[in-house]
Amino acid sequence: MPKNVKNNTKNKKEKKSFMEYFRGVKLELSKVVWPTREELGSFAAIVLISCAAFTLLFWLVDTGFLAALKAVLGITLE
């Protein structure tokens, strides 16, 4: 790749002002499709149920693993 092509790409990257940055942010946020109140409630319920399910799953696996270790090693935890 010739040197002058590399320099051209560097020149194209100009620093923008903070105001231009925030204008871009505002523009992008206007393109977002926000969820409705009902969708938000159902998504929150799904997240809470998933967290509870994974908590229970990890607790069961941990308890089973601890019981297996106690049986194999013959130890007690007091």
Secondary structure by P-SEA (a helix, b strand, c coil): ccaaaaaaaaaacccccaaaaaaaaaaaaaacccccaaaaaaaaaaaaaaaaaaaaaaaaaaaaaaaaaaaaaccccc
